[in-house]
Amino acid sequence: MDALTLSRIQFGSTIIYHFLFVPLTMGLGLMIAIMESAYVRSGNETYKRMAQFWGKLFLINFSLGVVTGIVQEFQFGMNWSAYSRFIGDVFGAPLAVEALLAFFLESTFLGIWIFGWDKLSKKVHLATIWLVVIAANLSAFWILVANAFMQNPVGYTIRNGRAEMTNFFALLGNPTLWEQFPHVFFGAIATGAFFVVGISAYHLIKKSKEHDFFQRSMRIGLIVALIGCIAVTLSGHLGGQHVVATQPMKMAAAENNWNSGSSAGLSVFAIGNPNDYKNSFEIKVPYLLSFMDSNSFTSKVEGINDLQAKAVKEYGPGNYIPPVFVLYWSFRFMVGVGMVLALISLAGLFLLYKKRLEDMKWFLWVLVASLFFPYIGNTFGWVLAEIGRQPWIVNGLMKTSDGVSTSVSAGTILFSLITFILLYGVLAVADGFLLFKYARLGAAASEAHVESKEEELVTAY
């Protein structure tokens, strides 16, 4: 494989791996803030112990997210130096704000939260975790400012063969940013909520002695999960309509829609034939695609073939069709996971209200499994967003093939790719082991374990 292909594989694998940690940091942090708020308001020590227990798992996840995020950014200067030279004046600003403001704010107040339980007043300590939550979401916001420019360039001009920023506030007002951020935010809320739900369900199955602890966690988790699922569905629908306007080829590929037409049906299942630029077999729901794209059952929907012809006319000869198979199934897995999680959270709340949840052991195991579903949905959503932009690295301005470094050999990239895979594999095992260990221990055992380790350290010292 050439340097371009290896660079794409390396960046894609790194960003997907990193994005396993980001939504949980955003969502679980909010869950912890809600729990500590309940403690400050009610004075109930159970909520304090809940915040501390879930906080331990939050810290394990946070540490891995930091490591993978730093490595990811190094690739801009190593594998993608041509891209960095072209777009650095625009792309660098939001990344700098993210690192210098949001990340340091998050890290600082997280440290104060960890060590301030017995040193700060309840309300001041509560403020620190809410600042952590705000900073974590600000961090994601600034990353999406940069990514939104790649999807929909605004606030720039081309000078001397480079994109230069002309209006910073245009970046902040980018419509694509305000389509992306709510979707990522609510997806993160669902991720954190189902993380709490899954682990709580495990302890309820095992008849944990801390029944009240995990029942309360379950209740909060299911409520937040349902809110997150409904909101991510609505934001996804509105975001999809925006993408139809700004990146029609992406949505046409995701819908496997080759030919333009009015009153278009939504493909439920299709077998495409890209060599003939058509589907050899498909099952459709009549009119639904037109309605999804524009809220009208009779509106015209542009197909891949017409969009390809337009792109050739505007940008010159070339293939402007992204991998249709990948986008088609990524879209369906993302939407399918979201619908399943919404139904699970709704059923869980109903059973909890009827006080029948703990009697249905099979459904509790479904809730345990649901812990992993948001990761699947988040990953396929990210694949859809990034691969759907191809062949552009900056939509309409620079092709991916033009952004790769010319001085880095394929052998060097292959070596670093293998090294990253091995290193990340070890870190993934360590992260999974620690999360499973402390999640399985439960709150009381986890507290006892930490106290014993602290005593060992004091004795050794």
Residue pairs with C-beta under 8 A, 6 or more apart in sequence:
1 9
1 410
1 414
2 410
3 79
3 404
3 405
3 408
3 409
3 410
3 413
4 400
4 401
4 404
6 410
6 413
6 414
6 417
7 75
7 79
7 80
7 404
7 405
7 408
7 413
8 400
9 417
10 75
10 79
10 413
10 416
10 417
10 420
11 72
11 75
11 79
11 80
12 386
13 417
13 420
13 421
14 68
14 71
14 72
14 75
14 420
14 424
15 72
15 382
15 386
16 379
16 382
16 383
17 68
17 424
17 428
18 65
18 68
18 69
18 72
19 378
19 379
19 382
20 375
20 378
20 379
21 61
21 62
21 64
21 65
21 68
22 65
22 69
22 140
22 188
23 184
23 187
23 188
23 191
23 192
23 374
23 375
23 378
24 58
24 61
24 188
24 191
24 192
24 195
25 58
25 61
25 62
25 65
25 136
25 188
26 133
26 136
26 137
26 140
26 185
26 188
26 189
26 191
26 192
27 188
27 189
27 190
27 191
27 192
27 193
27 195
27 228
28 54
28 57
28 58
28 61
28 191
28 192
28 195
28 196
29 58
29 129
29 132
29 133
29 136
29 192
30 133
30 189
30 192
30 224
31 54
31 192
31 193
31 195
31 196
31 220
31 221
31 224
32 51
32 54
32 55
32 58
32 129
33 126
33 129
33 130
33 132
33 133
34 220
34 224
35 47
35 50
35 51
35 54
35 217
35 220
36 47
36 48
36 51
36 125
36 126
36 129
37 126
38 44
38 47
38 220
39 45
39 47
39 48
39 50
39 51
39 122
40 122
40 123
40 126
46 212
46 213
46 216
47 216
49 213
49 443
49 447
50 213
50 216
50 217
50 443
51 129
52 117
52 443
52 447
53 213
53 442
53 443
53 446
53 447
54 196
54 217
55 113
55 114
56 438
56 446
56 450
57 195
57 199
57 435
57 438
57 439
59 110
59 114
60 431
60 434
60 435
60 438
61 431
61 435
62 110
64 427
64 431
67 427
68 424
68 427
71 420
73 95
76 83
76 84
76 91
77 84
78 405
78 408
78 416
79 404
79 405
79 408
79 413
80 393
80 403
80 404
80 405
81 405
81 406
81 407
81 408
82 402
82 403
82 404
82 405
82 406
83 393
83 394
83 398
83 402
83 403
83 404
84 91
85 162
86 161
86 162
86 163
86 394
86 397
86 398
86 403
87 149
87 150
87 162
87 163
87 394
87 398
88 162
89 162
89 163
89 164
89 165
90 149
90 155
90 156
90 163
90 164
90 165
90 171
91 146
91 149
91 150
93 165
93 168
93 171
94 142
94 143
94 145
94 146
94 171
95 142
95 143
95 146
97 142
98 138
98 139
98 142
98 143
101 138
101 142
102 135
102 136
102 138
102 139
102 141
102 142
103 135
103 139
105 131
105 135
105 138
106 132
106 135
106 136
106 138
106 139
109 128
109 129
109 131
109 132
109 135
110 128
110 132
112 120
112 128
113 125
113 128
113 129
113 132
116 124
116 125
116 128
117 125
120 128
137 185
140 181
140 184
140 185
140 188
141 181
144 177
144 180
144 181
144 184
145 171
145 172
145 174
145 177
147 180
147 385
148 171
148 174
148 176
148 177
148 180
149 155
149 156
149 171
149 174
149 394
150 389
150 393
150 394
150 395
151 176
151 180
151 246
151 247
151 385
151 389
151 395
152 174
152 175
152 176
152 246
152 247
152 395
153 163
153 394
153 395
153 396
153 397
154 167
154 170
154 171
154 173
154 174
155 165
155 166
155 167
155 168
155 169
155 170
155 171
155 174
156 163
156 164
156 165
156 166
157 163
157 164
157 166
158 164
158 397
163 394
163 397
165 171
171 177
175 242
175 246
176 242
176 246
179 235
179 238
179 239
179 242
179 243
180 239
180 385
182 231
182 235
182 239
183 232
183 235
183 236
183 239
183 381
186 228
186 231
186 232
186 235
187 228
187 232
187 374
187 377
187 378
187 381
189 224
189 227
189 228
189 231
189 232
190 225
190 228
190 229
190 232
190 341
190 374
191 374
191 375
191 378
192 224
193 221
193 222
193 224
193 225
193 228
193 345
194 221
194 225
194 341
194 345
194 370
194 371
194 373
194 374
195 221
195 371
195 374
196 217
196 218
196 220
196 221
196 224
197 218
197 221
197 222
197 225
197 345
197 348
197 367
197 370
197 371
198 367
198 368
198 369
198 370
198 371
198 372
199 214
199 217
199 368
199 371
199 439
200 214
200 215
200 217
200 218
200 221
200 367
201 218
201 364
201 365
201 367
201 368
202 364
202 368
202 439
202 440
203 210
203 214
203 442
204 211
204 214
204 215
204 218
204 357
204 358
204 364
205 361
205 364
205 365
205 368
208 214
208 442
209 442
209 444
210 442
210 443
210 444
213 442
213 443
214 442
218 348
218 352
218 357
219 352
222 345
222 348
222 349
222 352
223 349
225 341
225 344
225 345
225 348
226 342
226 345
226 346
226 349
229 338
229 341
229 342
229 345
230 342
232 338
233 338
233 339
233 342
236 334
236 335
236 338
237 292
240 251
240 292
240 293
241 292
241 293
241 294
241 295
243 250
243 251
244 251
244 293
244 294
246 395
247 388
247 389
247 395
248 302
248 307
249 304
249 307
249 308
249 311
249 320
249 321
249 322
249 388
250 322
250 327
250 384
250 388
250 389
251 293
251 388
252 258
252 301
252 302
252 303
252 304
252 307
253 304
253 321
253 322
253 323
253 324
253 327
253 328
253 388
254 327
254 328
254 330
254 331
254 384
254 388
255 266
255 267
255 289
255 301
255 328
255 331
256 267
256 270
256 272
256 279
256 282
256 324
256 328
257 264
257 267
257 289
257 301
257 303
257 304
258 272
258 277
258 278
258 279
258 303
258 304
258 305
259 278
259 303
259 304
259 305
259 306
260 300
260 301
260 302
260 303
260 305
260 306
261 300
261 301
261 303
262 290
262 298
262 299
262 300
262 301
263 286
263 287
263 290
263 297
263 298
264 287
264 289
264 290
264 293
264 300
264 301
265 284
265 285
265 286
265 287
265 288
265 289
266 284
266 285
266 288
266 289
266 292
267 279
267 282
267 283
267 284
267 289
267 328
268 283
268 284
268 285
269 282
269 283
270 279
270 281
270 282
270 283
270 328
271 279
271 280
271 281
271 282
272 278
272 279
272 280
272 324
272 325
272 328
273 279
273 280
274 321
274 324
274 325
277 304
277 305
287 297
287 298
289 301
290 296
290 297
290 298
290 299
290 300
290 301
291 297
293 299
293 301
304 321
304 324
307 320
308 319
308 320
308 321
311 318
311 320
312 318
312 320
315 396
318 391
319 391
320 391
322 387
322 388
322 389
322 390
322 391
323 387
323 390
326 383
326 387
327 384
327 387
327 388
330 380
330 381
330 383
330 384
330 387
331 380
331 384
333 376
333 377
333 380
334 377
334 380
334 381
334 384
337 373
337 374
337 376
337 377
337 380
338 377
340 373
341 370
341 373
341 374
341 377
344 366
344 367
344 370
347 363
348 357
348 363
348 367
351 357
351 360
351 363
357 363
357 364
358 364
389 395
390 400
391 399
391 400
391 401
392 398
392 399
392 400
393 399
393 400
393 402
393 403
394 403
438 446
438 449
441 449
